[in-house]
Amino acid sequence: MDSIAEACNNLKKEYDECFKIWFSEKFLKGDLDDSMCSHHFKLYSQCLKVFKLIIFL
């Protein structure tokens, strides 16, 4: 699924790919440390915040 902000699509895809790996290889095996994808999530979140600022200006 694409991002709500088209400019953030690549960052969302990177985060989604990381999340899928983390979920299947870590979380489902009891490893609750979610720091593996935190960098991807931070970048995607920042992109969405910029998009939100542009929309509401």
C-alpha positions as CSV (number, residue, x, y, z in Angstrom):
1,M,0.0,0.0,0.0
2,D,1.3,3.4,-0.9
3,S,1.8,6.2,1.6
4,I,-0.8,8.9,2.1
5,A,2.0,11.3,0.8
6,E,3.3,10.2,-2.6
7,A,6.6,11.9,-1.9
8,C,7.1,9.5,1.1
9,N,6.4,6.2,-0.8
10,N,10.0,5.0,-1.0
11,L,10.5,5.6,2.7
12,K,7.3,3.8,3.6
13,K,8.3,0.8,1.4
14,E,11.7,0.7,3.2
15,Y,10.0,0.8,6.5
16,D,7.4,-1.8,5.5
17,E,10.1,-4.2,4.3
18,C,12.0,-3.8,7.5
19,F,8.9,-4.3,9.6
20,K,7.9,-7.5,7.8
21,I,11.4,-9.0,8.5
22,W,11.3,-7.8,12.1
23,F,7.8,-9.1,12.7
24,S,8.5,-12.6,11.3
25,E,12.1,-13.1,12.4
26,K,12.1,-11.3,15.7
27,F,8.7,-10.5,17.2
28,L,7.0,-13.8,16.5
29,K,10.0,-15.6,18.1
30,G,9.7,-13.5,21.3
31,D,12.2,-10.7,20.6
32,L,10.3,-7.5,21.4
33,D,13.2,-5.1,20.7
34,D,11.8,-3.0,17.9
35,S,14.9,-0.8,17.4
36,M,15.8,-2.7,14.2
37,C,13.4,-0.5,12.1
38,S,13.4,2.6,14.2
39,H,15.6,4.5,11.8
40,H,13.3,3.7,8.9
41,F,10.2,4.7,10.9
42,K,11.8,8.0,12.0
43,L,12.6,8.9,8.4
44,Y,9.1,8.0,7.2
45,S,7.5,9.9,10.1
46,Q,9.6,13.0,9.4
47,C,8.5,12.9,5.7
48,L,4.9,12.7,6.7
49,K,5.3,15.6,9.1
50,V,6.7,17.8,6.3
51,F,3.9,16.7,4.0
52,K,1.4,17.7,6.7
53,L,3.0,21.1,7.1
54,I,2.8,21.7,3.4
55,I,-0.9,20.7,3.2
56,F,-1.9,22.9,6.0
57,L,0.0,26.1,5.0
